[in-house]
Amino acid sequence: MSDRRRRALLDGTIIPGLRELREHPWLTAAAAGIGGGLTIAGLAALTTLGHLALLIPPFGASCVLVFALPGSPLAQPRNVIGGHFVAAAAGLLAYVILGPGVAAAGIGVGLAIAAMIVTRTVHPPAGADPLVVLALQATPMFLLTPVLVGSAIIVVAALSYHRLVTGHTYPART
């Protein structure tokens, strides 16, 4: 890696928020941990009390991005909500056509990656959604709950948390 690229990476030009992580690691870690923990606890409580499926494992990884790196392009609402929706839809398509199995897993994840790139909604945690679809043998309702409702709750929680607690601009202004 060139010195210029290394400097750009470390100063937050390439990955917005990385500089703050380096300069204030304990404060950033505490804020991100509290925000993500409260959000996942809220989704879990709504799942238990509201009898709605709103919690899937990839949402934990989404919380890492929206709370630890709110300026990252991968953490923006379009990417969080759109990425989960597109990836889950790709997983459902693979499952419907191929049934459960190795082929559906590989094709579902590959299709999810390609679809997120084409739709400009790349969100790495969503790459696991097709595997969740297969593990649960999900129906199309999975796209509404947990995917759309759960990812929207994460975005609203991040927006509120950053405005009220951290002062970060979320979503990032481009």
N, C-alpha and C positions, 0 to 999 in steps of 0.2 A: 504494500500500500504506500502510495506516495505521501510525502510530508504534507502536501497541500490537502489531499483527501483526508488524511488523519486529522488535521486541524479542523476541517469542515465537519467531520464526524463529531469530534469532541466539543466543538463550540455550538452545536445544535443546528447547524445549517442543514445537514442531511437528515438527522432524526431530531425534530423539534422536542425540546424538553430534556434532552440528554445532558446538557450543560447544568441545568438545575439539579438533576439527579446527582451529578458529580459534586456540585458545590454545597448542597444541603441534603446529604443522603438520609440522615435520620429523620428530619422533618418531612421530606418527601415520602419516605417509606411509611412513616406513621400516618400521614394524610391519606396516602393511597391504600394502605391496609385497612384503615377505618372505613373509608368510602366503599371499597370493594366488599368488605365484610358485612357492612350494614345492608348493602344492596342484595347480596346473596341471601342473607338472613331474611330480608323482606320477601324475596322470591320464594324462599322455602316456606315462610309463614303463609303466604298467599296460596301456595300449593297445598299445604296441610289444611288450613282453615277454610279456604275458598273452594276446595275440591277441584281446582284447576291445575293442570300440568303446566307449570311455568318455569321449571328449573331443569336444565340439562347441563351436563359437565362443560361443554364449550363456553357457557356463560361465565364461568370462573375465569377463563383465559381472556374473555372480552373485558372483564372488569380490570384485569391487569393493564390493558391498553388504555381504557378510558380514564382510569384513575391515576396511573403512573405516568403515562405519556399522552395527556389530553391534546397536545398539539400535533401529534403524529397523524399523517394522512390516513393511516390504517385504523385510527380510533374515532374518526368522524362519524356522525349519525348515519350518513348515507352508506358508509362502509359497514357499520355495525348491523344496522337493520337490513339493508340490502344484501350484504354478504351472507348473513344467516339465512335470509329468505331464498336467495339464489342457490346456495349450497344445499339447503334442505330439499328444495325442489329437484335438484340434480340427483340427490340420493333417492328421493321418492320415485323418480323416473327410472333409475337403474333398478330399484327394487321391484317395481311393477313389471318391467320388461324381463328381468333376469331372475327374479326371486331372490331369496337370501343366499349368500354364498360369496366365495372369493371373487368371482368375476364382477358381481354387483358392487362389492366393496371397492375394488380397483377402479372400475369404470365410474362409479359414483363420485369418488374423490377426484379423479382426473377431470371429469365433466364439471365438477364444482369449481375447480381451479380455473379451467378455461372460461367458464361462464362468468366468474367473478372478474376476470381480466377484461373480457369483452364488455361487461356492463359497468366497468370502473367502480366496482364495489369490493375490492380485495380486502378481506378481513381474515387473517390467518386462523384465528380460533374457529371460524366457520368451516374450515376444511375438515373438521371432525364431524360436522353435522350428518353427512351421508352415512357414517359409521353408526351414529346414534339411531338414524332412521332404520338401518338394518337390524341393529340390536333389539330395537323395540318393535320391529315389524310394523312401523307407523302407517297411519292412514293419511290421506290428504289434510285432515283436520290438524295434523301436526304443524302445518304451515301457519295456522292461526294461533293455536296454543300448543306448544310454548313459544314457537319461533317469533312471530310478529309481536305478540303481546309482551313476551319476556324481553326481547331485545329492545323494544320501545321503552319498557320500564327501566332498563339499564341506562339508556340514553337520557331519559328524564332525570333519573337519580344522579347521573354524572353532571348534567347541566345544573341541577339544583345544588349539589354538593360543591362544585367548583365556584359557583357564584356566591354561595353563603359562607363557605369555609376557607377554601384555598385562595380565592381571588384569581385563579387561572381563567383565561378566556377559553370557554368550551361552548359550542364548537369553535374550532380555530377559524379565524377570518383569513380568507385567501385574497 
